[in-house]
């Protein structure tokens, strides 16, 4: 049977909808990336297996394709992007549970840029991985279109945020001046 037919046999029920994949694209260090744990889950492999495949082909993943998160970035990504609960096994290979003492990062995760994700298709060659990679490329494209088409709105929001911060600072200054006036009035009385 041809590879094309093998890919067609992959159930679309197994593939994640485009919107769910788009939610796994994060901006870290000013780049749109996907984390190794999210990619591994989408590809139906353990994070450890994905990272081993990458390490065996490390020459295919220069720094602009993949980078390791710093401890601070990993802590932020864990608190922002992953809800740890009994159903979630996303971090099984990266998080060590310390019997009631919380969760500590054991291995810092890798972040893959769009080019890095594309390169993964040459490393992970199962029908599910190939079909998933196509969905991920579509999600990156949709995300890029979203940011481009809403650039003006984001600029306006940034201006509004700057104005609000200025107003807060001005309000604090006004409050301090009023307190000083009331204090002096109390001193005179």
PAMARKE-819885 format. One line per field, with one value per residue (C-alpha): residue number from 1; residue in three letters; chain; x, z, y. Coordinates in nm, 3 decimals. Each point is the difference from the previous one (the first is absolute). Example, Ala and Ser with C-alpha at 12.3 -4.5 7.8 and 13.67 -1.06 7.14 Angstrom:
BEGIN
i: c(1 2)
aa: c(ALA SER)
ch: c(A A)
x: c(1.230 0.137)
z: c(0.780 -0.066)
y: c(-0.450 0.344)
//
This chain:
BEGIN
i: c(1 2 3 4 5 6 7 8 9 10 11 12 13 14 15 16 17 18 19 20 21 22 23 24 25 26 27 28 29 30 31 32 33 34 35 36 37 38 39 40 41 42 43 44 45 46 47 48 49 50 51 52 53 54 55 56 57 58 59 60 61 62 63 64 65 66 67 68 69 70 71 72 73 74 75 76 77 78 79 80 81 82 83 84 85 86 87 88 89 90 91 92 93 94 95 96 97 98 99 100 101 102 103 104 105 106 107 108 109 110 111 112 113 114 115 116 117 118 119 120 121 122 123 124 125 126 127 128 129 130 131 132 133 134 135 136 137 138 139 140 141 142 143 144 145 146 147 148 149 150 151 152 153 154 155 156 157 158 159 160 161 162 163 164 165 166 167 168 169 170 171 172 173 174 175 176 177 178 179 180 181 182 183 184 185 186 187 188 189)
aa: c(UNK UNK UNK UNK UNK UNK UNK UNK UNK UNK UNK UNK UNK UNK UNK UNK UNK UNK UNK UNK UNK UNK UNK UNK UNK UNK UNK UNK UNK UNK UNK UNK UNK UNK UNK UNK UNK UNK UNK UNK UNK UNK UNK UNK UNK UNK UNK UNK UNK UNK UNK UNK UNK UNK UNK UNK UNK UNK UNK UNK UNK UNK UNK UNK UNK UNK UNK UNK UNK UNK UNK UNK UNK UNK UNK UNK UNK UNK UNK UNK UNK UNK UNK UNK UNK UNK UNK UNK UNK UNK UNK UNK UNK UNK UNK UNK UNK UNK UNK UNK UNK UNK UNK UNK UNK UNK UNK UNK UNK UNK UNK UNK UNK UNK UNK UNK UNK UNK UNK UNK UNK UNK UNK UNK UNK UNK UNK UNK UNK UNK UNK UNK UNK UNK UNK UNK UNK UNK UNK UNK UNK UNK UNK UNK UNK UNK UNK UNK UNK UNK UNK UNK UNK UNK UNK UNK UNK UNK UNK UNK UNK UNK UNK UNK UNK UNK UNK UNK UNK UNK UNK UNK UNK UNK UNK UNK UNK UNK UNK UNK UNK UNK UNK UNK UNK UNK UNK UNK UNK)
ch: c(A A A A A A A A A A A A A A A A A A A A A A A A A A A A A A A A A A A A A A A A A A A A A A A A A A A A A A A A A A A A A A A A A A A A A A A A A A A A A A A A A A A A A A A A A A A A A A A A A A A A A A A A A A A A A A A A A A A A A A A A A A A A A A A A A A A A A A A A A A A A A A A A A A A A A A A A A A A A A A A A A A A A A A A A A A A A A A A A A A A A A A A A A A A A A)
x: c(0.000 0.131 0.096 -0.278 -0.259 0.162 -0.030 -0.362 -0.074 0.088 -0.329 -0.088 -0.139 0.359 0.115 -0.053 -0.222 0.189 -0.128 0.137 0.339 0.001 -0.047 0.326 0.201 0.170 0.219 0.330 0.305 -0.204 -0.050 -0.307 0.085 -0.149 0.133 0.138 -0.261 -0.288 0.152 0.061 -0.363 -0.120 0.230 -0.113 0.346 0.163 0.193 0.310 -0.041 -0.043 0.308 0.205 -0.091 0.104 0.330 0.077 -0.047 0.125 0.178 -0.349 -0.096 0.210 -0.072 -0.259 -0.197 0.009 0.124 -0.012 -0.208 0.165 -0.119 -0.203 -0.162 -0.079 -0.160 -0.205 -0.105 -0.099 -0.211 -0.154 -0.047 -0.044 -0.251 0.143 -0.269 -0.055 -0.119 0.301 0.308 0.157 0.295 0.051 0.357 0.078 -0.158 0.091 -0.273 0.147 -0.268 -0.189 0.291 -0.113 0.136 0.355 0.134 0.238 0.086 -0.039 -0.233 0.094 -0.186 -0.031 -0.049 -0.211 0.313 0.086 -0.347 0.032 0.334 -0.165 -0.188 0.331 0.080 -0.341 -0.134 -0.311 -0.325 -0.141 0.311 -0.015 -0.374 0.045 0.290 -0.222 -0.258 0.270 0.132 -0.355 -0.035 0.323 -0.126 -0.339 0.174 0.222 -0.308 -0.180 0.289 0.041 -0.370 -0.035 0.327 -0.180 -0.227 0.300 0.173 -0.312 -0.020 0.362 -0.072 -0.303 0.207 0.268 -0.265 -0.150 0.341 0.058 -0.340 0.074 0.333 -0.169 -0.275 0.259 0.179 -0.330 -0.089 0.337 -0.049 -0.350 0.132 0.267 -0.265 -0.223 0.299 0.095 -0.362 -0.005 0.328 -0.146 -0.322)
z: c(0.000 -0.073 0.266 -0.117 0.077 0.339 0.088 -0.115 0.236 0.307 0.172 0.011 0.347 0.120 -0.148 0.211 -0.144 -0.138 0.276 0.273 -0.167 -0.037 0.379 0.044 -0.193 0.244 -0.037 0.183 -0.062 -0.262 -0.209 -0.057 0.135 0.113 0.302 -0.024 0.240 -0.209 -0.323 0.151 0.108 -0.346 -0.165 0.239 0.148 0.336 0.036 0.070 -0.332 -0.196 0.161 -0.062 -0.370 -0.011 0.178 -0.249 -0.278 0.183 -0.312 -0.146 0.289 0.013 0.266 -0.217 -0.031 0.365 0.335 0.359 0.235 0.296 0.345 0.026 -0.341 0.092 0.330 -0.181 -0.273 0.256 0.199 -0.307 -0.248 0.189 0.266 0.205 0.100 0.017 -0.363 -0.140 -0.083 -0.214 0.229 0.122 -0.134 0.103 0.344 0.312 0.262 0.346 0.221 0.124 -0.048 -0.337 -0.352 -0.108 -0.351 -0.061 -0.365 -0.170 -0.301 -0.357 -0.207 -0.374 -0.249 -0.310 -0.187 0.281 -0.011 -0.377 0.051 0.246 -0.295 -0.132 0.338 0.102 -0.301 0.122 -0.188 0.310 0.034 -0.366 0.014 0.328 -0.142 -0.286 0.255 0.202 -0.311 -0.073 0.359 -0.025 -0.325 0.156 0.302 -0.223 -0.193 0.326 0.130 -0.334 -0.044 0.357 0.021 0.011 0.280 0.203 -0.055 0.119 0.308 0.075 -0.025 0.228 0.250 -0.005 0.057 0.289 0.162 -0.038 0.155 0.293 0.057 -0.028 0.241 0.256 -0.031 0.043 0.305 0.158 -0.062 0.151 0.304 0.042 -0.025 0.259 0.229 -0.014 0.062 0.305 0.119 -0.033 0.181)
y: c(0.000 0.351 0.249 0.230 -0.267 -0.067 0.367 0.006 -0.292 0.207 0.073 0.368 -0.067 -0.050 0.332 0.308 0.275 0.297 0.231 -0.227 -0.011 0.379 0.024 -0.194 0.260 0.236 0.305 -0.052 0.219 0.183 -0.316 -0.213 -0.343 -0.328 -0.187 -0.352 -0.140 0.138 -0.127 -0.343 -0.023 0.102 -0.254 -0.273 -0.063 0.065 0.324 -0.207 -0.186 0.324 0.153 -0.315 0.011 0.366 -0.073 -0.279 0.260 0.309 0.135 0.061 0.232 0.318 0.265 0.177 -0.328 -0.109 0.131 -0.112 0.215 0.166 -0.100 0.322 -0.055 -0.360 0.104 0.264 -0.243 -0.261 0.244 0.163 -0.282 -0.326 -0.096 -0.284 -0.245 -0.372 -0.013 0.183 -0.200 0.270 0.049 -0.355 -0.005 0.357 0.044 -0.190 -0.023 0.024 -0.163 0.302 0.239 0.133 -0.020 0.079 0.020 -0.287 0.068 0.336 -0.027 0.079 0.258 -0.063 0.283 -0.053 -0.111 -0.240 -0.153 -0.038 -0.174 -0.240 -0.147 -0.134 -0.157 -0.139 -0.186 -0.182 0.068 0.173 0.219 0.102 0.081 0.184 0.198 0.117 0.120 0.178 0.179 0.115 0.123 0.202 0.153 0.083 0.152 0.214 0.120 0.080 0.211 0.177 0.075 0.128 0.196 0.336 -0.118 -0.119 0.335 0.182 -0.223 0.078 0.374 -0.038 -0.197 0.272 0.269 -0.199 -0.041 0.375 0.072 -0.231 0.174 0.341 -0.110 -0.115 0.335 0.187 -0.212 0.081 0.373 -0.013 -0.186 0.268 0.276 -0.172 -0.060 0.369 0.102 -0.226 0.157 0.352 -0.086)
//
